[in-house]
Amino acid sequence: MRVLHTMIRVTDLEKSLNFYTNILGMKLLRRHEYPDGKFTLAFVGFGDEKNHAVIELTYNWGVTAYDKGNAFGHVAIEVEDAYKACELIKTKGGKVIREAGPMQHGSTVIAFIEDPDGYKIELIQTGTF
């Protein structure tokens, strides 16, 4: 068994694709529209779906907002240097909501960013966890 993907609902697919591909550097792996169901699925990731877990972006046509609730936390991404990653993300227009630094009560270097829909993404520096 293995994790295949995590699905998140997005309100502007093009804006989300720009964030995940141009700001985070993921690749658009596949995209398919379902006109009868009025939704589009786009899968993004750092590697192919056969060998890597990916993110499924689900755009339900015409939906402009979602109630995210308080159960979902974040997606975590390993980065070589969290400090440099934050600077790069900011220069590309991304939103850093917690600058890189050691986590409270530990030594793991982390940062948090936010995608266009407000989903949190934790950056965890390689070798510090």
N, C-alpha and C positions, 0 to 999 in steps of 0.2 A: 504494500500500500504506500501511497505518497500523496502529498497535497498537490492538486492540479492547478487550482486558481482560487482567488478571492474575488467575489463580485461586489462592485459598488455601483450605486445608481448615480448618474450625473445629469445635470440640467442643461449643459451646453457641451455636446460631444466634441466639437472642434476645439473649444477652449481647453477641455480636459486632455485631448490628444496632444495639443501643443505643450501643455504642462508635462505630461508623462514622457513625451518623446524629446522635445527640444530642451526642456529645463532639467529633467532627470536623466535623459539619455537612453531611455528604453526604446525598443523598436516596436512599431505596429506590426503584429504578427498576422493578424487577420481581422477582417471587418465584414459584417454581413447585415443587410437590412431585411426586416421581416414586415413587409407592407400590410399583410393581413392582420398581424398582431400589433402593428404601429409601434415597433421598437427596432433599435439597432444595437448590435453587440460589436464591441471592438476589444481585442485582446492585445495587451502590451506586456513586454517583459524584457529582461536583460539577455535572455537566451531562448532557444526554441522550447515549445511546449512539451516535447518528448522528454527533455532532461531538466527542465526548470519549472518551478511554480510561477504563475503569471497573474496579472490582474485583468479581470473582465470588467470593462466599462459598459454599463447598460444605460442606454438613453431611451426612455419611454417618450415618444413623440408628444410634444405639447406640455409636458410636465415641467414646471418652472421652480419647484421647491419640494424638499423632502423634510420630514421630521426625523432627525438622526437618532433621537433618543439618547440614552446614556449607557447603553450596554457595549457598543463597539468602541474599542480603544484606538488602535492605530495599526498601520502597516510598518514593519521595520525593514530597513535596508542597510546592509553593511557597506561602509565607505572606507577608503584607505585613510583619509584625513578629514575628519568632521569639520574642522575649522576652515579648510580650503573649500570643502563642499558647500558650506554655508555662503561663503563669499561668492562662489561661482553661481549658485542658485539666485542670490540677490542681484548679481549683475545681469542675469537673464530675465529678471522680473518676477522671480519667485518670492514667496513670503516666508521668512524665517520667524517662527514664533517663540523659539527658545534657542539662543545662541549656543554654540558648541562649548562644552566644558564637562568636567566630571559630574556624574549623577550624584544627587544628594545621597549621603550614607554609603558611598562607594567610590570606586575609581574608574568605572567604565565611562569613556568619553562619549557623550550623546548630544544630539541637537534635535529639535522638532521643526518641521516645516508644515505648510498647509497647502492642499491642492485648491483649485478654484471653487469646489463645493464645500470647503471647510473640513475635509477629511484630514486627519493628522497622520504624518509620516515621520517616524523616528529614524534618524541617522545614527548608526552605531559604528564607532571607529574600530577598524580592524585591530585585533590584538589587545584590546582593552577589556574584553568581556571574558 
